């Protein structure tokens, strides 16, 4: 079974916190906050082949894989 040790879990927590800060800044951030803002890239001419693209939720995908392994081992 895969176990996340203290080092990687700390790294994941740091990355999650950093990403949440970027998302808040993109949404306008707290009032009165100054300084550089992140730049959000928006495609000017979207690729027509990606019109129906639906991103997957990796957390959900990993959860399904984990449950499938448990179910198959039982």
PDB file of N, H, CA, C and O in Angstrom:
ATOM      1  N   UNK A   1       0.851  -1.185   0.000  1.00  0.00           N
ATOM      2  CA  UNK A   1       0.000   0.000   0.000  1.00  0.00           C
ATOM      3  C   UNK A   1       0.888   1.237   0.000  1.00  0.00           C
ATOM      4  O   UNK A   1       1.943   1.247   0.635  1.00  0.00           O
ATOM      5  N   UNK A   2       0.477   2.250  -0.690  1.00  0.00           N
ATOM      6  H   UNK A   2      -0.379   2.243  -1.205  1.00  0.00           H
ATOM      7  CA  UNK A   2       1.238   3.490  -0.809  1.00  0.00           C
ATOM      8  C   UNK A   2       0.952   4.381   0.396  1.00  0.00           C
ATOM      9  O   UNK A   2      -0.206   4.602   0.749  1.00  0.00           O
ATOM     10  N   UNK A   3       2.001   4.888   1.021  1.00  0.00           N
ATOM     11  H   UNK A   3       2.942   4.709   0.734  1.00  0.00           H
ATOM     12  CA  UNK A   3       1.870   5.783   2.164  1.00  0.00           C
ATOM     13  C   UNK A   3       2.632   7.070   1.884  1.00  0.00           C
ATOM     14  O   UNK A   3       3.781   7.034   1.442  1.00  0.00           O
ATOM     15  N   UNK A   4       1.997   8.197   2.139  1.00  0.00           N
ATOM     16  H   UNK A   4       1.064   8.226   2.498  1.00  0.00           H
ATOM     17  CA  UNK A   4       2.664   9.485   1.972  1.00  0.00           C
ATOM     18  C   UNK A   4       3.411   9.783   3.258  1.00  0.00           C
ATOM     19  O   UNK A   4       2.812   9.841   4.332  1.00  0.00           O
ATOM     20  N   UNK A   5       4.711   9.973   3.152  1.00  0.00           N
ATOM     21  H   UNK A   5       5.197   9.926   2.280  1.00  0.00           H
ATOM     22  CA  UNK A   5       5.517  10.283   4.320  1.00  0.00           C
ATOM     23  C   UNK A   5       5.437  11.777   4.621  1.00  0.00           C
ATOM     24  O   UNK A   5       4.836  12.545   3.868  1.00  0.00           O
ATOM     25  N   UNK A   6       6.043  12.169   5.716  1.00  0.00           N
ATOM     26  H   UNK A   6       6.531  11.545   6.327  1.00  0.00           H
ATOM     27  CA  UNK A   6       5.956  13.559   6.175  1.00  0.00           C
ATOM     28  C   UNK A   6       6.492  14.550   5.139  1.00  0.00           C
ATOM     29  O   UNK A   6       5.877  15.591   4.907  1.00  0.00           O
ATOM     30  N   UNK A   7       7.634  14.236   4.512  1.00  0.00           N
ATOM     31  H   UNK A   7       8.134  13.391   4.700  1.00  0.00           H
ATOM     32  CA  UNK A   7       8.229  15.150   3.544  1.00  0.00           C
ATOM     33  C   UNK A   7       7.325  15.452   2.357  1.00  0.00           C
ATOM     34  O   UNK A   7       7.021  16.618   2.105  1.00  0.00           O
ATOM     35  N   UNK A   8       6.882  14.421   1.611  1.00  0.00           N
ATOM     36  H   UNK A   8       7.129  13.474   1.816  1.00  0.00           H
ATOM     37  CA  UNK A   8       5.998  14.686   0.473  1.00  0.00           C
ATOM     38  C   UNK A   8       4.667  15.310   0.874  1.00  0.00           C
ATOM     39  O   UNK A   8       4.152  16.159   0.148  1.00  0.00           O
ATOM     40  N   UNK A   9       4.096  14.914   2.006  1.00  0.00           N
ATOM     41  H   UNK A   9       4.515  14.223   2.597  1.00  0.00           H
ATOM     42  CA  UNK A   9       2.814  15.498   2.408  1.00  0.00           C
ATOM     43  C   UNK A   9       2.972  16.990   2.711  1.00  0.00           C
ATOM     44  O   UNK A   9       2.062  17.778   2.454  1.00  0.00           O
ATOM     45  N   UNK A  10       4.137  17.377   3.262  1.00  0.00           N
ATOM     46  H   UNK A  10       4.876  16.737   3.472  1.00  0.00           H
ATOM     47  CA  UNK A  10       4.401  18.791   3.528  1.00  0.00           C
ATOM     48  C   UNK A  10       4.515  19.553   2.210  1.00  0.00           C
ATOM     49  O   UNK A  10       4.012  20.670   2.091  1.00  0.00           O
ATOM     50  N   UNK A  11       5.169  18.956   1.228  1.00  0.00           N
ATOM     51  H   UNK A  11       5.578  18.048   1.325  1.00  0.00           H
ATOM     52  CA  UNK A  11       5.306  19.573  -0.089  1.00  0.00           C
ATOM     53  C   UNK A  11       3.945  19.751  -0.756  1.00  0.00           C
ATOM     54  O   UNK A  11       3.668  20.794  -1.349  1.00  0.00           O
ATOM     55  N   UNK A  12       3.102  18.728  -0.656  1.00  0.00           N
ATOM     56  H   UNK A  12       3.327  17.881  -0.174  1.00  0.00           H
ATOM     57  CA  UNK A  12       1.750  18.810  -1.222  1.00  0.00           C
ATOM     58  C   UNK A  12       0.969  19.932  -0.553  1.00  0.00           C
ATOM     59  O   UNK A  12       0.274  20.693  -1.226  1.00  0.00           O
ATOM     60  N   UNK A  13       1.078  20.036   0.760  1.00  0.00           N
ATOM     61  H   UNK A  13       1.643  19.417   1.306  1.00  0.00           H
ATOM     62  CA  UNK A  13       0.365  21.090   1.487  1.00  0.00           C
ATOM     63  C   UNK A  13       0.852  22.473   1.069  1.00  0.00           C
ATOM     64  O   UNK A  13       0.048  23.390   0.911  1.00  0.00           O
ATOM     65  N   UNK A  14       2.170  22.631   0.887  1.00  0.00           N
ATOM     66  H   UNK A  14       2.824  21.885   1.016  1.00  0.00           H
ATOM     67  CA  UNK A  14       2.719  23.921   0.449  1.00  0.00           C
ATOM     68  C   UNK A  14       2.212  24.281  -0.941  1.00  0.00           C
ATOM     69  O   UNK A  14       1.827  25.424  -1.187  1.00  0.00           O
ATOM     70  N   UNK A  15       2.211  23.312  -1.845  1.00  0.00           N
ATOM     71  H   UNK A  15       2.524  22.383  -1.645  1.00  0.00           H
ATOM     72  CA  UNK A  15       1.746  23.574  -3.212  1.00  0.00           C
ATOM     73  C   UNK A  15       0.263  23.909  -3.240  1.00  0.00           C
ATOM     74  O   UNK A  15      -0.166  24.785  -3.991  1.00  0.00           O
ATOM     75  N   UNK A  16      -0.518  23.214  -2.424  1.00  0.00           N
ATOM     76  H   UNK A  16      -0.169  22.503  -1.814  1.00  0.00           H
ATOM     77  CA  UNK A  16      -1.957  23.479  -2.361  1.00  0.00           C
ATOM     78  C   UNK A  16      -2.204  24.899  -1.867  1.00  0.00           C
ATOM     79  O   UNK A  16      -3.037  25.616  -2.421  1.00  0.00           O
ATOM     80  N   UNK A  17      -1.479  25.308  -0.822  1.00  0.00           N
ATOM     81  H   UNK A  17      -0.802  24.726  -0.372  1.00  0.00           H
ATOM     82  CA  UNK A  17      -1.622  26.653  -0.272  1.00  0.00           C
ATOM     83  C   UNK A  17      -1.231  27.708  -1.311  1.00  0.00           C
ATOM     84  O   UNK A  17      -1.923  28.712  -1.477  1.00  0.00           O
ATOM     85  N   UNK A  18      -0.112  27.469  -2.010  1.00  0.00           N
ATOM     86  H   UNK A  18       0.451  26.654  -1.875  1.00  0.00           H
ATOM     87  CA  UNK A  18       0.337  28.418  -3.035  1.00  0.00           C
ATOM     88  C   UNK A  18      -0.696  28.532  -4.150  1.00  0.00           C
ATOM     89  O   UNK A  18      -0.981  29.633  -4.621  1.00  0.00           O
ATOM     90  N   UNK A  19      -1.259  27.399  -4.575  1.00  0.00           N
ATOM     91  H   UNK A  19      -1.028  26.504  -4.193  1.00  0.00           H
ATOM     92  CA  UNK A  19      -2.254  27.426  -5.664  1.00  0.00           C
ATOM     93  C   UNK A  19      -3.517  28.149  -5.212  1.00  0.00           C
ATOM     94  O   UNK A  19      -4.113  28.891  -5.993  1.00  0.00           O
ATOM     95  N   UNK A  20      -3.933  27.946  -3.966  1.00  0.00           N
ATOM     96  H   UNK A  20      -3.448  27.344  -3.331  1.00  0.00           H
ATOM     97  CA  UNK A  20      -5.113  28.646  -3.457  1.00  0.00           C
ATOM     98  C   UNK A  20      -4.883  30.152  -3.440  1.00  0.00           C
ATOM     99  O   UNK A  20      -5.804  30.919  -3.720  1.00  0.00           O
ATOM    100  N   UNK A  21      -3.674  30.585  -3.117  1.00  0.00           N
ATOM    101  H   UNK A  21      -2.925  29.962  -2.890  1.00  0.00           H
ATOM    102  CA  UNK A  21      -3.355  32.016  -3.136  1.00  0.00           C
ATOM    103  C   UNK A  21      -3.440  32.570  -4.550  1.00  0.00           C
ATOM    104  O   UNK A  21      -3.956  33.669  -4.754  1.00  0.00           O
ATOM    105  N   UNK A  22      -2.940  31.823  -5.529  1.00  0.00           N
ATOM    106  H   UNK A  22      -2.520  30.930  -5.364  1.00  0.00           H
ATOM    107  CA  UNK A  22      -3.025  32.260  -6.929  1.00  0.00           C
ATOM    108  C   UNK A  22      -4.481  32.370  -7.348  1.00  0.00           C
ATOM    109  O   UNK A  22      -4.867  33.344  -7.993  1.00  0.00           O
ATOM    110  N   UNK A  23      -5.292  31.384  -6.990  1.00  0.00           N
ATOM    111  H   UNK A  23      -4.978  30.592  -6.465  1.00  0.00           H
ATOM    112  CA  UNK A  23      -6.713  31.427  -7.350  1.00  0.00           C
ATOM    113  C   UNK A  23      -7.403  32.641  -6.728  1.00  0.00           C
ATOM    114  O   UNK A  23      -8.218  33.290  -7.383  1.00  0.00           O
ATOM    115  N   UNK A  24      -7.085  32.951  -5.473  1.00  0.00           N
ATOM    116  H   UNK A  24      -6.422  32.424  -4.941  1.00  0.00           H
ATOM    117  CA  UNK A  24      -7.681  34.121  -4.825  1.00  0.00           C
ATOM    118  C   UNK A  24      -7.267  35.403  -5.529  1.00  0.00           C
ATOM    119  O   UNK A  24      -8.084  36.306  -5.708  1.00  0.00           O
ATOM    120  N   UNK A  25      -6.003  35.488  -5.930  1.00  0.00           N
ATOM    121  H   UNK A  25      -5.339  34.755  -5.784  1.00  0.00           H
ATOM    122  CA  UNK A  25      -5.521  36.673  -6.628  1.00  0.00           C
ATOM    123  C   UNK A  25      -6.189  36.811  -7.995  1.00  0.00           C
ATOM    124  O   UNK A  25      -6.502  37.923  -8.419  1.00  0.00           O
ATOM    125  N   UNK A  26      -6.406  35.701  -8.682  1.00  0.00           N
ATOM    126  H   UNK A  26      -6.151  34.798  -8.337  1.00  0.00           H
ATOM    127  CA  UNK A  26      -7.083  35.757  -9.976  1.00  0.00           C
ATOM    128  C   UNK A  26      -8.531  36.201  -9.822  1.00  0.00           C
ATOM    129  O   UNK A  26      -9.082  36.853 -10.709  1.00  0.00           O
ATOM    130  N   UNK A  27      -9.147  35.849  -8.695  1.00  0.00           N
ATOM    131  H   UNK A  27      -8.700  35.319  -7.975  1.00  0.00           H
ATOM    132  CA  UNK A  27     -10.540  36.219  -8.444  1.00  0.00           C
ATOM    133  C   UNK A  27     -10.680  37.638  -7.894  1.00  0.00           C
ATOM    134  O   UNK A  27     -11.793  38.083  -7.617  1.00  0.00           O
ATOM    135  N   UNK A  28      -9.577  38.344  -7.734  1.00  0.00           N
ATOM    136  H   UNK A  28      -8.672  37.982  -7.959  1.00  0.00           H
ATOM    137  CA  UNK A  28      -9.633  39.718  -7.241  1.00  0.00           C
ATOM    138  C   UNK A  28      -8.908  39.899  -5.936  1.00  0.00           C
ATOM    139  O   UNK A  28      -8.436  40.998  -5.643  1.00  0.00           O
ATOM    140  N   UNK A  29      -8.805  38.854  -5.141  1.00  0.00           N
ATOM    141  H   UNK A  29      -9.189  37.962  -5.378  1.00  0.00           H
ATOM    142  CA  UNK A  29      -8.052  38.911  -3.896  1.00  0.00           C
ATOM    143  C   UNK A  29      -8.686  39.799  -2.860  1.00  0.00           C
ATOM    144  O   UNK A  29      -9.698  40.449  -3.125  1.00  0.00           O
ATOM    145  N   UNK A  30      -8.099  39.832  -1.678  1.00  0.00           N
ATOM    146  H   UNK A  30      -7.278  39.304  -1.463  1.00  0.00           H
ATOM    147  CA  UNK A  30      -8.620  40.680  -0.608  1.00  0.00           C
ATOM    148  C   UNK A  30      -8.506  42.167  -0.956  1.00  0.00           C
ATOM    149  O   UNK A  30      -7.578  42.586  -1.648  1.00  0.00           O
ATOM    150  N   UNK A  31      -9.444  42.937  -0.477  1.00  0.00           N
ATOM    151  H   UNK A  31     -10.199  42.597   0.085  1.00  0.00           H
ATOM    152  CA  UNK A  31      -9.452  44.375  -0.749  1.00  0.00           C
ATOM    153  C   UNK A  31      -8.219  45.030  -0.146  1.00  0.00           C
ATOM    154  O   UNK A  31      -7.799  44.683   0.957  1.00  0.00           O
ATOM    155  N   UNK A  32      -7.643  45.979  -0.875  1.00  0.00           N
ATOM    156  H   UNK A  32      -7.985  46.261  -1.772  1.00  0.00           H
ATOM    157  CA  UNK A  32      -6.514  46.734  -0.382  1.00  0.00           C
ATOM    158  C   UNK A  32      -5.162  46.065  -0.582  1.00  0.00           C
ATOM    159  O   UNK A  32      -4.136  46.634  -0.209  1.00  0.00           O
ATOM    160  N   UNK A  33      -5.141  44.891  -1.152  1.00  0.00           N
ATOM    161  H   UNK A  33      -5.974  44.429  -1.455  1.00  0.00           H
ATOM    162  CA  UNK A  33      -3.871  44.197  -1.387  1.00  0.00           C
ATOM    163  C   UNK A  33      -3.237  44.728  -2.662  1.00  0.00           C
ATOM    164  O   UNK A  33      -3.882  44.791  -3.708  1.00  0.00           O
ATOM    165  N   UNK A  34      -1.966  45.110  -2.565  1.00  0.00           N
ATOM    166  H   UNK A  34      -1.443  45.058  -1.715  1.00  0.00           H
ATOM    167  CA  UNK A  34      -1.283  45.614  -3.749  1.00  0.00           C
ATOM    168  C   UNK A  34      -0.127  44.700  -4.091  1.00  0.00           C
ATOM    169  O   UNK A  34       0.192  43.772  -3.347  1.00  0.00           O
ATOM    170  N   UNK A  35       0.492  44.971  -5.215  1.00  0.00           N
ATOM    171  H   UNK A  35       0.233  45.724  -5.819  1.00  0.00           H
ATOM    172  CA  UNK A  35       1.622  44.148  -5.637  1.00  0.00           C
ATOM    173  C   UNK A  35       1.306  43.452  -6.952  1.00  0.00           C
ATOM    174  O   UNK A  35       0.221  43.611  -7.509  1.00  0.00           O
ATOM    175  N   UNK A  36       2.269  42.679  -7.437  1.00  0.00           N
ATOM    176  H   UNK A  36       3.151  42.550  -6.984  1.00  0.00           H
ATOM    177  CA  UNK A  36       2.063  42.010  -8.722  1.00  0.00           C
ATOM    178  C   UNK A  36       0.972  40.949  -8.639  1.00  0.00           C
ATOM    179  O   UNK A  36       0.837  40.242  -7.641  1.00  0.00           O
ATOM    180  N   UNK A  37       0.221  40.863  -9.690  1.00  0.00           N
ATOM    181  H   UNK A  37       0.330  41.438 -10.501  1.00  0.00           H
ATOM    182  CA  UNK A  37      -0.855  39.883  -9.791  1.00  0.00           C
ATOM    183  C   UNK A  37      -0.441  38.796 -10.777  1.00  0.00           C
ATOM    184  O   UNK A  37       0.351  39.061 -11.681  1.00  0.00           O
ATOM    185  N   UNK A  38      -0.961  37.575 -10.622  1.00  0.00           N
ATOM    186  H   UNK A  38      -1.604  37.360  -9.887  1.00  0.00           H
ATOM    187  CA  UNK A  38      -0.673  36.535 -11.610  1.00  0.00           C
ATOM    188  C   UNK A  38      -1.357  36.875 -12.933  1.00  0.00           C
ATOM    189  O   UNK A  38      -2.400  37.529 -12.961  1.00  0.00           O
ATOM    190  N   UNK A  39      -0.759  36.426 -14.008  1.00  0.00           N
ATOM    191  H   UNK A  39       0.088  35.895 -13.986  1.00  0.00           H
ATOM    192  CA  UNK A  39      -1.315  36.654 -15.339  1.00  0.00           C
ATOM    193  C   UNK A  39      -1.987  35.366 -15.796  1.00  0.00           C
ATOM    194  O   UNK A  39      -1.378  34.296 -15.790  1.00  0.00           O
ATOM    195  N   UNK A  40      -3.250  35.483 -16.190  1.00  0.00           N
ATOM    196  H   UNK A  40      -3.745  36.352 -16.194  1.00  0.00           H
ATOM    197  CA  UNK A  40      -3.987  34.313 -16.660  1.00  0.00           C
ATOM    198  C   UNK A  40      -3.963  34.293 -18.177  1.00  0.00           C
ATOM    199  O   UNK A  40      -4.359  35.262 -18.825  1.00  0.00           O
ATOM    200  N   UNK A  41      -3.497  33.185 -18.741  1.00  0.00           N
ATOM    201  H   UNK A  41      -3.175  32.398 -18.214  1.00  0.00           H
ATOM    202  CA  UNK A  41      -3.432  33.038 -20.196  1.00  0.00           C
ATOM    203  C   UNK A  41      -4.788  32.602 -20.725  1.00  0.00           C
ATOM    204  O   UNK A  41      -5.388  31.655 -20.217  1.00  0.00           O
ATOM    205  N   UNK A  42      -5.264  33.293 -21.741  1.00  0.00           N
ATOM    206  H   UNK A  42      -4.777  34.063 -22.154  1.00  0.00           H
ATOM    207  CA  UNK A  42      -6.518  32.935 -22.396  1.00  0.00           C
ATOM    208  C   UNK A  42      -6.236  32.820 -23.884  1.00  0.00           C
ATOM    209  O   UNK A  42      -5.708  33.747 -24.499  1.00  0.00           O
ATOM    210  N   UNK A  43      -6.589  31.690 -24.452  1.00  0.00           N
ATOM    211  H   UNK A  43      -7.018  30.938 -23.952  1.00  0.00           H
ATOM    212  CA  UNK A  43      -6.365  31.435 -25.873  1.00  0.00           C
ATOM    213  C   UNK A  43      -7.264  32.358 -26.693  1.00  0.00           C
ATOM    214  O   UNK A  43      -8.477  32.400 -26.488  1.00  0.00           O
ATOM    215  N   UNK A  44      -6.657  33.097 -27.620  1.00  0.00           N
ATOM    216  H   UNK A  44      -5.672  33.063 -27.785  1.00  0.00           H
ATOM    217  CA  UNK A  44      -7.441  34.027 -28.444  1.00  0.00           C
ATOM    218  C   UNK A  44      -8.246  33.302 -29.506  1.00  0.00           C
ATOM    219  O   UNK A  44      -9.396  33.653 -29.769  1.00  0.00           O
ATOM    220  N   UNK A  45      -7.655  32.307 -30.106  1.00  0.00           N
ATOM    221  H   UNK A  45      -6.721  32.021 -29.892  1.00  0.00           H
ATOM    222  CA  UNK A  45      -8.379  31.507 -31.107  1.00  0.00           C
ATOM    223  C   UNK A  45      -8.344  30.054 -30.649  1.00  0.00           C
ATOM    224  O   UNK A  45      -7.389  29.333 -30.937  1.00  0.00           O
ATOM    225  N   UNK A  46      -9.382  29.623 -29.935  1.00  0.00           N
ATOM    226  H   UNK A  46     -10.158  30.208 -29.701  1.00  0.00           H
ATOM    227  CA  UNK A  46      -9.405  28.264 -29.403  1.00  0.00           C
ATOM    228  C   UNK A  46      -9.335  27.209 -30.508  1.00  0.00           C
ATOM    229  O   UNK A  46      -9.865  27.397 -31.603  1.00  0.00           O
ATOM    230  N   UNK A  47      -8.680  26.115 -30.200  1.00  0.00           N
ATOM    231  H   UNK A  47      -8.250  25.962 -29.310  1.00  0.00           H
ATOM    232  CA  UNK A  47      -8.560  25.000 -31.125  1.00  0.00           C
ATOM    233  C   UNK A  47      -9.925  24.304 -31.235  1.00  0.00           C
ATOM    234  O   UNK A  47     -10.460  23.862 -30.218  1.00  0.00           O
ATOM    235  N   UNK A  48     -10.500  24.195 -32.437  1.00  0.00           N
ATOM    236  H   UNK A  48     -10.065  24.554 -33.263  1.00  0.00           H
ATOM    237  CA  UNK A  48     -11.825  23.569 -32.574  1.00  0.00           C
ATOM    238  C   UNK A  48     -11.833  22.107 -32.125  1.00  0.00           C
ATOM    239  O   UNK A  48     -12.876  21.599 -31.713  1.00  0.00           O
ATOM    240  N   UNK A  49     -10.689  21.423 -32.196  1.00  0.00           N
ATOM    241  H   UNK A  49      -9.841  21.836 -32.530  1.00  0.00           H
ATOM    242  CA  UNK A  49     -10.652  20.017 -31.764  1.00  0.00           C
ATOM    243  C   UNK A  49     -10.818  19.889 -30.254  1.00  0.00           C
ATOM    244  O   UNK A  49     -11.154  18.815 -29.754  1.00  0.00           O
ATOM    245  N   UNK A  50     -10.585  20.972 -29.531  1.00  0.00           N
ATOM    246  H   UNK A  50     -10.312  21.844 -29.937  1.00  0.00           H
ATOM    247  CA  UNK A  50     -10.724  20.933 -28.079  1.00  0.00           C
ATOM    248  C   UNK A  50     -12.062  21.474 -27.598  1.00  0.00           C
ATOM    249  O   UNK A  50     -12.254  21.676 -26.398  1.00  0.00           O
ATOM    250  N   UNK A  51     -12.976  21.708 -28.508  1.00  0.00           N
ATOM    251  H   UNK A  51     -12.821  21.544 -29.482  1.00  0.00           H
ATOM    252  CA  UNK A  51     -14.260  22.314 -28.173  1.00  0.00           C
ATOM    253  C   UNK A  51     -15.026  21.497 -27.121  1.00  0.00           C
ATOM    254  O   UNK A  51     -15.642  22.072 -26.224  1.00  0.00           O
ATOM    255  N   UNK A  52     -14.991  20.181 -27.222  1.00  0.00           N
ATOM    256  H   UNK A  52     -14.490  19.713 -27.951  1.00  0.00           H
ATOM    257  CA  UNK A  52     -15.734  19.331 -26.297  1.00  0.00           C
ATOM    258  C   UNK A  52     -14.844  18.740 -25.203  1.00  0.00           C
ATOM    259  O   UNK A  52     -15.233  17.785 -24.531  1.00  0.00           O
ATOM    260  N   UNK A  53     -13.655  19.308 -25.028  1.00  0.00           N
ATOM    261  H   UNK A  53     -13.339  20.084 -25.574  1.00  0.00           H
ATOM    262  CA  UNK A  53     -12.721  18.801 -24.027  1.00  0.00           C
ATOM    263  C   UNK A  53     -13.271  19.004 -22.621  1.00  0.00           C
ATOM    264  O   UNK A  53     -13.736  20.087 -22.267  1.00  0.00           O
ATOM    265  N   UNK A  54     -13.207  17.950 -21.840  1.00  0.00           N
ATOM    266  H   UNK A  54     -12.830  17.070 -22.127  1.00  0.00           H
ATOM    267  CA  UNK A  54     -13.626  18.017 -20.446  1.00  0.00           C
ATOM    268  C   UNK A  54     -12.452  17.552 -19.594  1.00  0.00           C
ATOM    269  O   UNK A  54     -12.054  16.390 -19.683  1.00  0.00           O
ATOM    270  N   UNK A  55     -11.886  18.436 -18.766  1.00  0.00           N
ATOM    271  H   UNK A  55     -12.210  19.379 -18.693  1.00  0.00           H
ATOM    272  CA  UNK A  55     -10.756  18.017 -17.932  1.00  0.00           C
ATOM    273  C   UNK A  55     -11.224  17.000 -16.896  1.00  0.00           C
ATOM    274  O   UNK A  55     -12.375  17.022 -16.461  1.00  0.00           O
ATOM    275  N   UNK A  56     -10.309  16.107 -16.508  1.00  0.00           N
ATOM    276  H   UNK A  56      -9.374  16.090 -16.861  1.00  0.00           H
ATOM    277  CA  UNK A  56     -10.681  15.116 -15.508  1.00  0.00           C
ATOM    278  C   UNK A  56     -10.269  15.612 -14.128  1.00  0.00           C
ATOM    279  O   UNK A  56      -9.335  16.401 -13.980  1.00  0.00           O
ATOM    280  N   UNK A  57     -10.976  15.140 -13.146  1.00  0.00           N
ATOM    281  H   UNK A  57     -11.735  14.500 -13.266  1.00  0.00           H
ATOM    282  CA  UNK A  57     -10.656  15.434 -11.748  1.00  0.00           C
ATOM    283  C   UNK A  57      -9.695  14.346 -11.288  1.00  0.00           C
ATOM    284  O   UNK A  57     -10.112  13.213 -11.046  1.00  0.00           O
ATOM    285  N   UNK A  58      -8.410  14.678 -11.165  1.00  0.00           N
ATOM    286  H   UNK A  58      -8.071  15.598 -11.362  1.00  0.00           H
ATOM    287  CA  UNK A  58      -7.409  13.668 -10.811  1.00  0.00           C
ATOM    288  C   UNK A  58      -7.655  13.067  -9.436  1.00  0.00           C
ATOM    289  O   UNK A  58      -7.410  11.878  -9.231  1.00  0.00           O
ATOM    290  N   UNK A  59      -8.135  13.871  -8.489  1.00  0.00           N
ATOM    291  H   UNK A  59      -8.334  14.836  -8.655  1.00  0.00           H
ATOM    292  CA  UNK A  59      -8.439  13.317  -7.166  1.00  0.00           C
ATOM    293  C   UNK A  59      -9.510  12.235  -7.272  1.00  0.00           C
ATOM    294  O   UNK A  59      -9.403  11.179  -6.649  1.00  0.00           O
ATOM    295  N   UNK A  60     -10.524  12.506  -8.053  1.00  0.00           N
ATOM    296  H   UNK A  60     -10.611  13.364  -8.558  1.00  0.00           H
ATOM    297  CA  UNK A  60     -11.602  11.530  -8.242  1.00  0.00           C
ATOM    298  C   UNK A  60     -11.086  10.293  -8.969  1.00  0.00           C
ATOM    299  O   UNK A  60     -11.442   9.169  -8.617  1.00  0.00           O
ATOM    300  N   UNK A  61     -10.248  10.497  -9.983  1.00  0.00           N
ATOM    301  H   UNK A  61      -9.959  11.411 -10.270  1.00  0.00           H
ATOM    302  CA  UNK A  61      -9.698   9.377 -10.736  1.00  0.00           C
ATOM    303  C   UNK A  61      -8.865   8.471  -9.843  1.00  0.00           C
ATOM    304  O   UNK A  61      -9.003   7.249  -9.894  1.00  0.00           O
ATOM    305  N   UNK A  62      -7.988   9.072  -9.014  1.00  0.00           N
ATOM    306  H   UNK A  62      -7.877  10.065  -8.972  1.00  0.00           H
ATOM    307  CA  UNK A  62      -7.167   8.279  -8.098  1.00  0.00           C
ATOM    308  C   UNK A  62      -8.034   7.553  -7.083  1.00  0.00           C
ATOM    309  O   UNK A  62      -7.738   6.413  -6.724  1.00  0.00           O
ATOM    310  N   UNK A  63      -9.096   8.188  -6.615  1.00  0.00           N
ATOM    311  H   UNK A  63      -9.337   9.114  -6.906  1.00  0.00           H
ATOM    312  CA  UNK A  63     -10.004   7.537  -5.668  1.00  0.00           C
ATOM    313  C   UNK A  63     -10.660   6.324  -6.317  1.00  0.00           C
ATOM    314  O   UNK A  63     -10.785   5.274  -5.686  1.00  0.00           O
ATOM    315  N   UNK A  64     -11.078   6.461  -7.567  1.00  0.00           N
ATOM    316  H   UNK A  64     -10.977   7.314  -8.080  1.00  0.00           H
ATOM    317  CA  UNK A  64     -11.683   5.333  -8.276  1.00  0.00           C
ATOM    318  C   UNK A  64     -10.678   4.202  -8.460  1.00  0.00           C
ATOM    319  O   UNK A  64     -11.029   3.032  -8.307  1.00  0.00           O
ATOM    320  N   UNK A  65      -9.428   4.539  -8.788  1.00  0.00           N
ATOM    321  H   UNK A  65      -9.143   5.489  -8.912  1.00  0.00           H
ATOM    322  CA  UNK A  65      -8.392   3.514  -8.942  1.00  0.00           C
ATOM    323  C   UNK A  65      -8.151   2.787  -7.618  1.00  0.00           C
ATOM    324  O   UNK A  65      -8.019   1.563  -7.587  1.00  0.00           O
ATOM    325  N   UNK A  66      -8.096   3.536  -6.549  1.00  0.00           N
ATOM    326  H   UNK A  66      -8.202   4.530  -6.574  1.00  0.00           H
ATOM    327  CA  UNK A  66      -7.866   2.966  -5.227  1.00  0.00           C
ATOM    328  C   UNK A  66      -9.003   2.012  -4.851  1.00  0.00           C
ATOM    329  O   UNK A  66      -8.758   0.896  -4.394  1.00  0.00           O
ATOM    330  N   UNK A  67     -10.243   2.459  -5.048  1.00  0.00           N
ATOM    331  H   UNK A  67     -10.442   3.366  -5.420  1.00  0.00           H
ATOM    332  CA  UNK A  67     -11.390   1.614  -4.715  1.00  0.00           C
ATOM    333  C   UNK A  67     -11.444   0.372  -5.600  1.00  0.00           C
ATOM    334  O   UNK A  67     -11.823  -0.702  -5.133  1.00  0.00           O
ATOM    335  N   UNK A  68     -11.067   0.506  -6.880  1.00  0.00           N
ATOM    336  H   UNK A  68     -10.760   1.379  -7.259  1.00  0.00           H
ATOM    337  CA  UNK A  68     -11.062  -0.645  -7.766  1.00  0.00           C
ATOM    338  C   UNK A  68     -10.044  -1.678  -7.294  1.00  0.00           C
ATOM    339  O   UNK A  68     -10.315  -2.877  -7.344  1.00  0.00           O
ATOM    340  N   UNK A  69      -8.881  -1.231  -6.838  1.00  0.00           N
ATOM    341  H   UNK A  69      -8.660  -0.256  -6.797  1.00  0.00           H
ATOM    342  CA  UNK A  69      -7.859  -2.156  -6.329  1.00  0.00           C
ATOM    343  C   UNK A  69      -8.363  -2.876  -5.089  1.00  0.00           C
ATOM    344  O   UNK A  69      -8.160  -4.080  -4.935  1.00  0.00           O
ATOM    345  N   UNK A  70      -9.021  -2.135  -4.204  1.00  0.00           N
ATOM    346  H   UNK A  70      -9.186  -1.157  -4.329  1.00  0.00           H
ATOM    347  CA  UNK A  70      -9.564  -2.755  -2.988  1.00  0.00           C
ATOM    348  C   UNK A  70     -10.618  -3.784  -3.348  1.00  0.00           C
ATOM    349  O   UNK A  70     -10.629  -4.888  -2.803  1.00  0.00           O
ATOM    350  N   UNK A  71     -11.502  -3.425  -4.264  1.00  0.00           N
ATOM    351  H   UNK A  71     -11.493  -2.528  -4.706  1.00  0.00           H
ATOM    352  CA  UNK A  71     -12.578  -4.319  -4.669  1.00  0.00           C
ATOM    353  C   UNK A  71     -12.019  -5.578  -5.329  1.00  0.00           C
ATOM    354  O   UNK A  71     -12.514  -6.675  -5.069  1.00  0.00           O
ATOM    355  N   UNK A  72     -11.005  -5.442  -6.172  1.00  0.00           N
ATOM    356  H   UNK A  72     -10.604  -4.551  -6.384  1.00  0.00           H
ATOM    357  CA  UNK A  72     -10.438  -6.581  -6.871  1.00  0.00           C
ATOM    358  C   UNK A  72      -9.627  -7.491  -5.954  1.00  0.00           C
ATOM    359  O   UNK A  72      -9.473  -8.679  -6.235  1.00  0.00           O
ATOM    360  N   UNK A  73      -9.112  -6.940  -4.869  1.00  0.00           N
ATOM    361  H   UNK A  73      -9.237  -5.975  -4.641  1.00  0.00           H
ATOM    362  CA  UNK A  73      -8.328  -7.751  -3.922  1.00  0.00           C
ATOM    363  C   UNK A  73      -9.210  -8.521  -2.958  1.00  0.00           C
ATOM    364  O   UNK A  73      -8.769  -9.512  -2.377  1.00  0.00           O
ATOM    365  N   UNK A  74     -10.439  -8.087  -2.779  1.00  0.00           N
ATOM    366  H   UNK A  74     -10.797  -7.281  -3.252  1.00  0.00           H
ATOM    367  CA  UNK A  74     -11.340  -8.735  -1.800  1.00  0.00           C
ATOM    368  C   UNK A  74     -11.889 -10.032  -2.313  1.00  0.00           C
ATOM    369  O   UNK A  74     -12.656 -10.696  -1.616  1.00  0.00           O
TER     370      UNK A  74
END
